[in-house]
Each structure stands twice: as structure tokens, then as C-alpha cells.
Amino acid sequence: MFDKVKRHTPKRLLFYIIYYFFAIKLSYGDRWGVFGRLSHEFRTFVCRRIFKKTGKIFGVGKNADFGFGGHLITMGECANIGNHAWIRGNGELILGDHIMMGEYVMIYTQDHKISGKGYDGSVVRPVKIGNHVWIGGRVTILKGVTIGDNAVVGAGSVVTKDVPKDAIVAGNPAKVIRMREYSV
Ligand SMILES: CC(C)(COP(=O)(O)OP(=O)(O)OC[C@H]1O[C@@H](n2cnc3c(N)ncnc32)[C@H](O)[C@@H]1OP(=O)(O)O)[C@@H](O)C(=O)NCCC(=O)NCCS
């Protein structure tokens, strides 16, 4: 279903070093005027060389940490990973176009297996986020979840199941609080 991308190439490793030793710490893009803008541009420049696929324009916030799983991340056009995001697991993360993400979002594409007494092995499932989705601050998204186009995920939600298109979900576990109605 997904094209496999080589995990570590010399080029990708070089850009991981630049990212984790320098680019990750640069200022928030929306502060410090031209310096903030340059920080944002530089982080994007580095991530473009780490991620599997990206749109022409996208954003990665300060302190966003995706381990060494950048080869599993696809960023749509104008998709954003929020400040302090934490992305972990061996599954793919596919972000559609025009995605807004608040701070401290956690996305896990993998669980430890819990069918035995120990935790040997893992369950890996991709996470897919549709177009025009707004993910609030401190949201946690678990393995295998698909979030439909235009959905809104309320702050602090834990998303354990798929979110329908146009839905506003909130809570732990996240449930539909209502569907979006468009006035314009
Ligand atoms: C989801 C959200 C957009 C809904 O806003 P809204 O339409 O004004 O919602 P309301 O305040 O009318 O709330 C409707 C119901 O959902 C509940 N609710 C709203 N947001 C919730 C949340 N994040 N978690 C749990 N319940 C929530 C309300 O308590 C209310 O419940 P009630 O009907 O039992 O009283 C908003 O609450 C939210 O979470 N925004 C995210 C903000 C954010 O993270 N910004 C980061 C910067 S990008």
C-alpha cells in the first residue's frame, strides 16, 4: 500500500544531525520578525531532506521531535507539525493539505504487543490525517487512526478511533460533539 523509503541514507543522517543539534531549537517562526521567518525556512529546508515527501510549503514547529522516523512522514501542501510535537513509531504518518496543529501533540503509530505477559513485539499501523484538519493542543493520536477531511480535534483529546469527515471531536476517548456547519 505504501512505497517503502530507505530509512537511513548518508544524506538523511547528515540532515538529522543538523536538525537535532541545531534546527530543532531555532526560534518559533511567528516570533522575532525576520529571524523567526528565517528559522522557519531553515527548519523546513532541513525537514524536506529528512521526510518521505513534502508539499512546496509546509511547517515544522520548534522542538518537534520525530525520532529517526522522518522517512515515514508525508507532509501535504501547507501542512503543519506543531511546536513541541512528539511523533513516534514505525508506521507511516500521512498529513494531508492545510493542516493546523496546536502545541504538544503526540502521534503514535505503534503499540507494544499486549497479548502476552511481556511486551515483546509491536503492532504498527499508519496514521492518516485528511485535508483542512485542525488538531488542538495536547492531542494524542493513536496507531491506525484516520482523521477525515475538515475535522476538528479539540484540545487535549485522545483519538483512539477514526474521525469522520467534517466532525468536531473532543475528550478522552475522543467522541463527536457535533458536525461542522459552514456559513461561508
Ligand atoms: C473543539 C473546539 C474547537 C470546540 O469549540 P466550540 O465549538 O466553541 O465548543 P463548545 O465550547 O461549544 O463546546 C461544546 C461541548 O464540547 C465540550 N468540549 C469542547 N471542547 C472540548 C475539549 N477540548 N475537550 C473536551 N470537551 C470539550 C464542551 O465542554 C461542551 O460540552 P457540553 O455541551 O457538555 O457543555 C474547542 O473547544 C477546542 O478544543 N479548541 C482547540 C483550541 C486549541 O487547542 N488551540 C491550539 C492552537 S492551534
The ligand as an ORCA input file, in Angstrom:
! r2SCAN-3c Opt
* xyz 0 1
  C     -13.163     21.750     19.875
  C     -13.396     23.247     19.955
  C     -12.925     23.941     18.663
  C     -14.905     23.395     20.118
  O     -15.175     24.745     20.337
  P     -16.734     25.215     20.474
  O     -17.449     24.908     19.236
  O     -16.712     26.617     20.945
  O     -17.261     24.179     21.569
  P     -18.159     24.480     22.844
  O     -17.370     25.314     23.805
  O     -19.478     24.973     22.371
  O     -18.293     23.033     23.485
  C     -19.281     22.102     23.126
  C     -19.197     20.938     24.108
  O     -17.972     20.216     23.895
  C     -17.155     20.231     25.073
  N     -15.786     20.464     24.655
  C     -15.320     21.453     23.858
  N     -14.003     21.325     23.683
  C     -13.616     20.251     24.393
  C     -12.372     19.631     24.605
  N     -11.269     20.092     24.028
  N     -12.322     18.522     25.359
  C     -13.460     18.039     25.932
  N     -14.682     18.590     25.763
  C     -14.750     19.685     25.015
  C     -17.691     21.411     25.904
  O     -17.418     21.224     27.259
  C     -19.148     21.370     25.575
  O     -19.740     20.346     26.317
  P     -21.261     20.473     26.876
  O     -22.128     20.552     25.641
  O     -21.450     19.214     27.676
  O     -21.301     21.723     27.682
  C     -12.628     23.897     21.171
  O     -13.269     23.574     22.388
  C     -11.178     23.455     21.256
  O     -10.827     22.437     21.871
  N     -10.306     24.233     20.592
  C      -8.892     23.921     20.448
  C      -8.032     25.105     20.908
  C      -6.593     24.787     20.718
  O      -6.121     23.718     21.072
  N      -5.859     25.685     20.139
  C      -4.440     25.441     19.859
  C      -3.916     26.449     18.917
  S      -3.985     25.865     17.218
*
